[in-house]
Amino acid sequence: MRIAMVAIGSRGDVQPLLALGSGLQAAGHEVAIAAGKNFQALVEDAGLGYHALQTDIEALMNSQTGQDWVEEGTNSLKEAQHMRRVVDEMGEVLGQDILNATREADCVIGGLTSAGHTQAVCEKFNKQHLIALFSPLNPTSRYAATMVPSVPKVNTFLNRFSGYGAQYFMHWVTKNAVNAFRSKLGLGSFHYGNYARLYNRQTTVLYAISPLVMPRPAEWGSRIHVTGYWFYDAATDWQPSPALSAFLAAGETPVYIGFGSMPSKDPQGTAHMMIDALQMTGQRGIIQSGWAGLQADDLPDDIFLLDSAPHDWLFPRMKAVIHHGGAGTTSSALRAGVPSNIIAHMADQPYWGQRVHDLGVSGPFVYRHKLTTARLAKVIQNITQDMAMKDRAQLLGQKIRHEHGVANAVAIINAEIAR
């Protein structure tokens, strides 16, 4: 069967689909991924078909719109407004790209931002539709959903309400673009009730999350699955640069600090804050430049500025990992089995910051706009000195490494196709 998957976002949104796509292809399916042009080589190197999405998410995140979104990402109302503006800017081009990418497919797998578009394509052309998610969006009394303010852990009513609130949040963010696309296809408008049914009853939803990290609530319907993470590992022939190898061999195990796809209005200031915090704690460090382009010209010998390296290779070699809390980076840190700490900028990052802290493998998360050199130094000191946290992280990482998320997802998709 021909299967098309749509990945809108950063590498953390693309890489799990590479793992799933490889598993589906090994099971005999023909798989293609629609993603931004900066991920074309990554998709094709995985041996999968590629379709271009014209929207450059990296450029968009580094634009004024993207920077404003990140700066105000902890205010749910303002975040919704910025996120809606981003989706609206993708506009008609995104819809046409998704239409082109899914034209020949028999089955389409959408995601958080694309599900409204992929559902419309499948409704119009009678294709099978599934949704892949990396953070919780379905209502449950067991825990709160992402994309909404935190609620008390014991308040089951508010937990469930947050799930419906998160779904309304995403419906409101995407409805203009989705309904314009549906109108182009000759379909009626998609309202909140349609959106809730799409996720809660109508469509098979696959959560690429470990059940150890996000246990599946019994109240969820039979079409909602928690499969385990979908890890796509670096090529076996990947080698670090001589400079990186020399740095790792030159002293104590370093601490990693990086904010991934998050932009910064002051990349040099952010880099110097990281450098100062590492020096205050006496730790060697690796700072990843990321999409923000963090930079510093006066690096001390015990700090290394890294352009990029596969997380599955790098993180197990770190003493601890401090990151932005994207779902993909969070999963990589958990699997590595090292203590971590999240500096949450926006979206689902506060959720993951709280979740890994609740699991006892991370310190309390810190909002990016509250981060100072002194606070970052305290984070570093905490996660490098807490031996009980280190033991818990090692144990959880070992268990996650023995899960089979891709195989579970492939089996579910095959069963869905056979229905």
C-alpha positions in Angstrom: 0.0 0.0 0.0 1.1 3.6 -0.7 1.4 5.6 2.5 2.0 9.3 2.7 3.0 11.1 6.0 3.0 14.8 6.6 5.6 16.4 8.9 5.3 20.1 9.6 7.9 21.4 12.0 11.4 20.9 13.2 13.6 17.8 13.0 11.8 16.5 16.1 8.6 16.3 14.0 10.3 14.6 11.0 12.7 12.1 12.6 10.1 9.8 14.3 8.3 9.5 10.9 11.6 8.4 9.4 11.6 5.5 11.9 8.0 4.7 11.3 8.4 5.0 7.5 11.3 2.7 7.5 9.3 0.1 9.5 6.4 0.4 7.2 8.6 0.1 4.1 10.2 -3.1 5.6 6.7 -4.4 6.0 6.1 -4.1 2.3 4.5 -0.6 2.0 5.6 2.2 -0.3 6.2 5.2 1.9 6.7 8.9 1.3 7.1 11.9 3.7 6.1 15.5 3.0 8.4 17.8 4.8 10.3 21.1 4.5 13.0 21.3 1.9 15.7 21.4 4.5 14.8 17.8 5.4 14.9 16.4 1.8 18.3 14.8 2.2 17.4 13.3 5.6 14.2 11.7 4.2 15.9 10.4 1.0 18.9 9.1 2.9 16.4 7.0 4.9 15.3 5.4 1.6 11.9 7.0 1.7 10.0 9.0 -0.9 10.0 12.7 -0.5 7.5 15.5 -1.2 8.3 19.1 -0.6 6.5 21.5 1.7 7.3 25.0 0.5 7.0 26.5 4.0 10.4 27.0 5.6 9.7 26.4 9.3 13.3 27.3 10.3 13.1 30.7 8.5 9.6 31.2 9.8 10.7 30.5 13.4 13.6 33.0 13.0 11.3 35.6 11.6 9.7 38.3 13.8 6.5 36.3 13.9 8.3 33.2 15.1 10.4 35.1 17.6 7.3 36.8 19.1 5.7 33.4 19.4 8.6 32.0 21.3 8.9 35.1 23.5 5.3 34.9 24.5 5.0 31.1 24.4 4.1 30.7 28.0 0.9 32.9 27.6 -1.7 30.5 26.2 -3.8 33.2 24.6 -0.9 35.0 23.0 0.6 31.7 21.9 -2.6 30.7 20.2 -2.7 34.0 18.4 0.9 33.7 17.2 0.5 30.0 16.3 -2.6 30.9 14.3 -0.7 33.6 12.5 2.0 31.1 11.6 -0.5 28.6 10.2 -2.3 31.3 8.3 1.0 32.5 6.8 1.4 29.0 5.4 -2.0 29.5 3.9 -3.0 28.1 0.5 0.5 26.9 -0.3 0.4 24.4 2.6 -2.9 23.0 1.4 -1.7 22.6 -2.1 1.5 20.9 -1.0 -0.4 18.4 1.1 -2.8 17.7 -1.8 0.2 17.1 -4.1 2.0 14.9 -1.6 -1.0 12.7 -0.9 -2.5 12.5 -4.4 -1.2 8.9 -5.1 -1.4 7.6 -1.6 -3.9 5.0 -0.4 -3.4 5.9 3.3 -2.4 9.3 4.8 -0.9 9.9 8.2 -1.3 13.5 9.5 0.0 15.2 12.6 -0.9 17.9 15.1 -0.8 20.8 12.7 -1.7 18.9 9.5 -4.6 16.7 10.7 -7.3 19.0 9.5 -5.8 19.1 6.0 -5.1 15.4 5.8 -8.6 14.5 7.0 -10.0 16.7 4.3 -8.0 14.9 1.6 -9.1 11.5 2.9 -12.7 12.6 3.1 -12.7 14.0 -0.4 -10.8 11.1 -2.1 -11.9 8.2 0.1 -8.4 7.4 1.6 -7.6 5.8 4.9 -6.6 8.4 7.6 -4.5 8.1 10.7 -3.0 10.6 13.1 0.5 10.5 14.7 1.1 12.6 17.8 4.1 13.2 20.0 2.3 14.9 22.9 -1.1 14.2 24.6 -4.2 15.8 23.1 -7.0 13.4 24.0 -9.1 14.2 27.1 -8.5 12.0 30.2 -9.0 12.4 33.9 -5.6 10.9 34.5 -3.5 13.9 33.5 -3.6 17.2 31.8 -3.2 17.7 28.1 -0.6 19.9 26.4 -1.0 23.4 25.0 -3.1 24.6 28.0 -2.1 26.1 31.4 -1.1 23.6 34.1 -3.8 22.2 36.3 -3.6 20.5 39.7 -2.4 16.9 39.3 -5.2 15.5 41.5 -8.1 17.4 39.8 -9.6 14.8 37.5 -12.2 17.2 36.2 -9.7 19.9 35.2 -7.5 17.2 33.6 -10.3 16.1 31.4 -11.4 19.7 30.6 -7.8 20.5 29.6 -8.0 17.8 26.9 -11.0 19.4 25.4 -9.4 22.8 25.8 -6.3 21.6 24.0 -8.4 20.3 21.1 -10.3 23.6 20.9 -6.9 25.4 21.0 -5.6 23.5 18.0 -9.0 23.8 16.2 -9.0 27.5 16.6 -5.3 27.8 15.5 -5.9 25.8 12.3 -9.5 26.4 11.4 -9.1 29.3 9.0 -6.5 27.4 6.9 -8.4 24.1 7.1 -11.7 25.6 6.1 -10.2 27.5 3.2 -8.7 24.2 2.0 -12.0 22.3 2.5 -13.8 25.0 0.5 -11.3 24.6 -2.3 -12.1 20.8 -2.3 -15.8 21.4 -2.2 -16.3 20.3 1.3 -18.3 21.9 4.2 -16.7 23.8 7.1 -15.0 21.9 9.9 -16.3 23.0 13.3 -15.0 22.2 16.8 -17.4 19.2 17.1 -15.9 17.7 13.9 -12.4 18.3 15.3 -13.2 16.6 18.6 -14.7 13.6 16.9 -11.7 13.3 14.6 -9.4 12.8 17.5 -11.6 11.0 20.0 -13.7 8.5 18.0 -13.4 8.8 14.2 -9.6 8.2 13.6 -6.9 5.9 14.7 -4.5 7.9 16.8 -0.9 6.7 17.4 1.1 8.3 20.2 4.8 7.9 19.6 5.5 8.0 23.3 6.7 5.4 25.8 3.9 4.0 28.0 6.3 4.3 30.9 6.3 8.1 30.3 2.7 8.5 29.3 0.6 5.5 30.4 -2.5 4.9 28.3 -5.7 5.8 30.2 -8.2 3.0 30.2 -11.0 5.5 29.4 -9.5 6.1 25.9 -11.3 4.4 23.1 -9.9 1.4 21.3 -8.6 3.5 18.4 -6.2 5.5 20.5 -2.8 3.8 21.0 0.4 4.5 22.9 3.0 2.6 21.0 6.3 3.5 22.4 8.8 6.0 20.9 9.8 5.8 17.3 13.5 6.2 17.3 15.5 6.7 14.1 19.1 6.2 14.8 22.1 7.8 13.1 23.8 5.9 10.3 26.3 3.4 11.7 29.0 5.1 9.7 28.4 8.6 11.3 31.6 9.9 12.8 32.2 13.0 15.0 34.6 15.6 13.8 38.2 15.3 15.0 37.7 18.4 17.1 34.6 16.9 18.9 36.4 13.6 19.5 39.4 15.4 20.9 37.2 17.5 23.2 35.4 14.5 24.6 38.7 12.7 25.2 40.4 15.7 26.9 38.6 15.7 30.2 35.6 14.9 32.3 32.3 14.0 30.8 30.6 17.3 29.7 27.1 18.7 30.2 25.1 19.4 27.0 23.1 22.6 26.7 21.0 23.3 23.6 17.7 24.8 22.6 17.2 23.0 19.3 14.8 24.7 17.0 14.0 27.6 19.3 15.1 31.0 18.0 16.7 33.7 20.1 16.6 37.5 19.8 20.1 37.6 21.4 22.0 34.4 20.4 25.3 35.8 21.6 23.9 36.8 25.0 22.3 33.4 25.4 25.5 31.6 24.5 27.5 33.7 27.1 24.8 32.9 29.7 25.4 29.2 29.1 29.2 29.7 29.2 29.1 31.7 32.4 26.8 29.1 34.1 29.1 26.2 33.2 32.1 28.1 34.5 30.4 29.0 37.7 29.7 25.2 38.4 33.1 24.0 37.1 31.6 21.8 34.5 32.9 21.1 31.0 30.1 21.7 28.4 28.9 21.3 24.9 26.7 24.1 23.6 24.7 23.3 20.5 24.1 26.3 18.3 20.7 25.2 17.0 18.3 27.2 14.8 19.1 30.3 17.0 22.7 30.2 15.7 24.2 30.5 19.2 27.7 31.9 18.9 30.7 33.0 21.0 34.2 34.0 19.9 35.9 33.7 23.2 35.2 30.1 24.2 37.3 28.7 27.1 39.0 25.4 26.4 36.5 23.4 28.5 33.5 24.4 26.4 32.8 23.2 22.9 30.4 24.9 20.4 28.7 22.3 18.4 26.8 22.7 15.1 25.0 19.4 15.1 25.4 15.7 16.1 22.8 12.9 16.3 21.3 12.8 19.7 21.4 9.0 19.9 25.2 9.3 19.5 25.8 12.4 21.6 23.5 12.2 24.6 24.8 8.9 26.1 28.2 10.5 26.2 27.0 13.4 28.3 26.9 13.8 32.1 23.5 15.6 31.8 21.4 17.2 29.1 19.7 20.6 29.4 17.4 21.3 26.5 14.2 23.1 25.4 11.8 20.2 26.0 10.6 19.4 22.5 9.1 16.0 22.4 11.9 14.5 20.2 14.7 15.9 22.3 12.9 14.8 25.5 12.6 11.2 24.2 16.3 11.1 23.2 17.4 12.4 26.6 15.2 9.8 28.3 16.5 6.9 26.2 20.1 8.0 26.8 19.6 7.4 30.5 21.2 10.6 31.8 19.7 13.3 34.1 18.1 16.2 32.2 16.5 19.5 32.7 14.1 21.4 30.5 14.1 25.1 29.8 10.6 25.5 28.4 10.0 28.1 25.7 6.5 27.3 24.3 3.9 24.8 23.2 4.2 21.3 24.8 7.5 22.0 26.4 6.2 22.9 29.9 4.2 19.7 29.9 7.3 17.7 29.2 9.3 19.7 31.7 6.8 18.8 34.4 6.4 15.2 33.3 10.1 14.3 33.4 10.4 16.0 36.7 7.5 13.9 38.0 9.3 10.8 36.8 12.3 11.8 39.0 14.8 11.9 36.1 15.0 15.7 35.8 15.1 18.8 37.9 12.2 21.3 38.0 11.7 22.9 34.6 12.4 26.6 34.1 10.6 28.9 31.7 13.0 30.4 29.2 11.9 34.0 30.0 12.9 33.4 33.7 16.3 31.9 32.9 19.3 33.8 34.3 22.9 32.8 34.6 22.5 32.1 38.3 19.4 30.0 37.7 21.0 28.0 35.0 24.0 27.4 37.2 21.7 26.0 39.9 20.1 23.7 37.3 23.5 22.4 36.3 24.6 21.9 39.9 21.4 20.1 40.8 21.4 17.6 37.9 25.1 16.8 38.1 25.1 16.2 41.9 21.9 14.2 42.4 23.0 10.6 42.4 19.5 9.2 43.0 18.3 11.1 39.9 21.2 9.7 37.9 20.2 6.1 39.0 16.5 6.7 38.1 17.5 8.1 34.7 19.7 5.1 34.0 16.9 2.7 34.9 14.2 4.4 32.8 16.6 4.7 29.9 17.3 1.0 30.0 13.6 0.2 30.0 12.9 2.5 27.1 15.7 1.1 25.0 14.0 -2.3 25.3 10.6 -1.1 23.9 9.5 -1.7 20.3 7.5 1.4 19.4 7.9 1.2 15.6 7.0 -2.5 15.5 3.9 -1.8 17.6 2.9 1.1 15.3 3.4 -0.9 12.2 1.2 -3.7 13.5 -1.6 -1.3 14.4 -1.4 0.4 11.0 -1.5 -3.0 9.2 -4.5 -4.0 11.2 -6.2 -0.6 10.3 -5.4 -1.1 6.6 -7.0 -4.6 6.8 -10.3 -3.3 8.3 
